């Protein structure tokens, strides 16, 4: 509801006419994609490639 009212400025009537599929599509299209969570080995590889400090 926050996305529909606050971001897209939909009226309550417009919001309640949406199907769940339409609402999910809107949420996907307007929400930044999240990067996958790094696993321990990926994090270790990055730390080895780009160590902190001098």
Protein Blocks (a to p, Z undefined) as FASTA:
>chain_A
ZZmmmmnopafklmmmpcfklmmmmmmmmpccddddddfklmmmmmmmmcghZZ
